[in-house]
Amino acid sequence: MKIGITIHATDKAMSPVELAREAEARGFYSLYIPEHTHIPASRRTPAPTGSEELGEEYFRSPDPYVVLAAAASVTERILLGTGIALPAQHDPIALAKQVATLDMISNGRVVLGIGFGWNVEEMESHGVVFKTRRAQVREHMLAMQALWGNEVAEFHGDFVDFEPSYQWPKPVQRPRPRVLVGGGAGPKLFDHIAEYADGWMPIGGTGLREALPKLRAALIERERDPNSLHIVPMGIEPDEAKLAYYANMGVTEAVLRVPSAARDEVMPVLDDLTRYLSSS
């Protein structure tokens, strides 16, 4: 089982570019950062943390693709991922090119952790309807994968429609960069993973033992190899017993959290987390 890290990057916190370099030097497998294009001031949508107020870090999230491109320029091995990205809120043709370009300049190190979104107001600003967001994400991902995988690609759906077209660069990873879908266990989520993704990114690890056989069955139903799945719990508060439990269940990568804070607060935490690398 590999060990990665995640930070809720902001303009006030330690630079995620600097963090990527420090994490790679210590032997961490991956770095993930989240995406929010903006946060409307309305609080109609409750905070996902269950708290009354949404943390300031949500308001200050940088563009993950720009940040990860910069991180790619100062690293050589560490995987660079979104945890999570919001593809419904992007033009899929433009996003396909962004991700493929990032995969090219990082020499195949992109992991695209995606989600359907929780903030209704944020989606509305992008013209995304909450009730149809899953269907829109699905089409965006299938359209992007058509562009990545074909010399001439076309797509015709309810949300995406384009005629036969060329697009380069192609990703280094074939047939696509690794795609992980975030969200709670359930048949709808598992069907999305089985159709167009490479693994699951649960937030934390509660209920994994019960859920994983159902996810593997969803892949078998689509004639895909369940042993190819990447299982990547995100934002774990680790201890040796928990990580051993995950490894025993078949978790492929555990992503540990460092605080959204300045370097002098982040680095001691990062150094402390290196003790889990020896058992990974």
N, C-alpha and C positions, 0 to 999 in steps of 0.2 A: 504494500500500500504506500503510495506516494504522499508527501506532505507539502501542501501549499499554504499560502497566506492570502488574506483579503484585508483591504482597508477601504473605508468609505472616504475616498479622496475628496478633498476640498481645497480651496485657495488658501485656507488658514493652516491646514495640516502639513505634515512632512511631505515633500514632493514625492509622488508615486514613482517618478523616474529615478530619483535617488534611492527610494525604497527597493525598486526592482534590482538595482545594482547591488545593494547591500544583501538582499535576500538571496540572489544568485551566488554571491561570494560565500554565503553560509550553507549553501547546499539545498535550499528549498526548491521544490519542483515547479512551482507556479505562483503567479500573482494575479489576483482578480480585483477589478474595480467595478462599481455599479454605474448605472446610467439614469439620469433624469434630465430631460431637456430644460425644464423649468418647473416650478411649483406654484400654481395659482394661489393667491392669498386666501381664497375661500377655503374653509375647512368643512365642506359638506362631506367629504370622504374621510372617515376615521383613520387615524394613524395606524399603520400595519403592526406597530409594536404594541398596540393596546393602550398606550399612554394617551393622556388628554391632548398634549401638544406634540406636534411633529418636530423632531430634532432639527436644529439649524443646518446640520450637514446635508440634509435633503435639498435645501435651497442652494447649496454652494457646490454641487457636483460638477466637475469639469467634463468636457467631451471625452468619452473613454477612448475613442479611436485615435484622436490626436495624442492623448497621453500615452497610449500603448505604442504608438509609432515612435515617440520620443524614447520610451523605455527600450524598444527594440534596438535603438541606435547605440545604447550603452551596455547592452548585454549580449550574450551569445547562446545560452542554453535554456534559461528559464522560460516556461510557457507563459504566454500573456493572454489573459482572458477577461471577458466581461462577465460580471456576476451581480446583477444580470442586465442584459440589454433589452431594449423595447422595440422590436422590429416593426410593430404596427405603426409606430410614430415616425417612420421614415419612408421615403420613396424607395421601393425595393431595388430599382435599377441602380440608383446612386449608391445605396448601401452595399449592394453586391460588389460594386467597383471599389468602395472603401475597404471592405473586408479583404477582398482579393489582393489589393495593393498592400495592405498591412501584412498579409500572409507572405507576400513576395519579399518585402523588405526585411521581415523577421526570419526569413528562410524556413517558413512552415511552422511557426510557433503559436499561431492563433488558436484560441479556444473561444467559441462563440456560445457563451451561456445566455440563454434568452428566457423571456417571460412574457406573459400576456398582459401584465400591468394591473395595478390596483387603484391608481388615483384617477377617479372619474373625470375630474376637472382637467387634469393634464391631458388625458386622451381627447377630451372635447376640443381643446385648443388645436389639436391636430386633425380634427374631423373624424376621430375614431369613436364609434358607438360601442359602449361598454358591452352590450349584449352580444355583439357580433365580433368582438375583439379576437376570440380564439380562431374563428374562421379566417379573419384577416391575417393574423400571424401565420397561419398555415399557408395561405396563398403567397404571402410575401416570401416565406422560406422556400417554397417549391419553385417560385419564380427565380429567386436568387440561385438556387441550385441548378436550375436549367441554364442560367448564364455561366455559372462556374464550370459546368460539365460538358458543354457543347460548343463547337465552333460557331454554329448558327443556332440560336435559341429563339423560341417564341413561347408565349404563355397567354392563355385566354381564360379568365375567371371572372368572378363577381367583383373583385377588388383590384385586380391587376390584369392588364390587357396590353400586350405589345406584339407587333409583327415580327417575323424572322429578323434577327439582329445579331451583329457582332459585338462582342465586348472582351477587351483585354485590359489588364493582365488576368490570366487564370491563376487560381491559388496554387501554391507549391504542393499543399496537401491534396491528394486525390482520393475520392472524387470531389472532396470538399473539405474545408476546415472542420475540425471536430465541433459538433453542435450538441449542447446539453440543454435540456428544457427544465426550468425551475418551476416548482409548484408542489401542492399537496397531492398525496397519492389518490388515485382514482382512475376509473376506466377511461374517461375522456383524456386525461393527461397521458396515460400510458399508450393510448391509441396514437396521439400526436408523436410521442417518442418513437413508437414502432414504425410510423410512416416516414418520418423525415429527419430523425435525429440519431445521435450516437450514444446518448445516455441521459441520466436523470441527475438534476442538481436540487436535492431537497434542502430546505433551510433547516439545519439541525438534522438529527437522525432518529427522531421519535417515530416508531411504527415501521422501521425499515424491514425488520425480520418478516413481518406479516405481508408487507407490500411487494418485496422483491420477487417471490414466485409468480405473482400476478403480472408483474412487468415482463418477466421472462416469457410467460405464456403469451403475452401480447406480441412479442417478437416472433415466437414460433408460429403463431397464427399467420403472420405475414412472411413466413419462410425465411426469417432472418436468424442468424446465430445468436442465441442469448448470451453466449460466452464472450461476445464482442462488446457487451455493454460497459460503459463507463458510469460508475456510481460515485457521485462527488458531493457529499454533504458539505454545506457551506456555512461558514461562521461558527465553527465549533469552539466551545470552551473545553479544552482537552484535559484528559488525565490518562495515565497508562492503561487503566482497565477499560475505559471507553474506547480508546484507539484499538486495543486488542480485540474488543468485541466487534468493532466495525470491520477489522481485517478478517476476522473469522467468518463474517457474513458475506464477504466478497466485495466490500467497498474498495474501489480502486485508488481513490485519492481523497484525503481528508483535508479540508481547507480551514485553517485556524485564523482567528481574528486578531488584528492589532488595532489599537485605538485610533480614532480619527483625531490626531493630536500632533503637536510639534515633534521634531526629531528627538529632543531630549526625553520625551515621554515614550515615543515609539521604540527607540533602539533598545532600551533595557528589556522591553517585552519581547521584541524580536530575538534578542540574544537568549532569553529564557526559553523560548519555544524551540530553540535548536536542540534541546535535550530530547525531543521526540523524534528527531531525525535518525538517531542511531537504531531505533526500533522499527523504522519504516521499511 
